[in-house]
C-alpha cells in the first residue's frame, strides 16, 4: 500500500475528537508554511499542497464518521 492509503486508514481508525486535533494541527502547519513562503524561508513549496490535501482528507473522514 502506498503512504496515502496508509494515512487514510490511520485516520479512519481514529475517533472524531482525535481527528479534530489532527485537523487543528494541520491548519496551524499550513499557516506556518504560508508564512514561511511569504518571507521566502520555505524549503519545500510542495509541502503546502500536501498539507492542504491532508486537511481535506481529515475533513472527509470527519464527515463520513458524523454521517454514519
Order of alpha helices (4+ residues) and beta strands (2+ residues): alpha-alpha-alpha
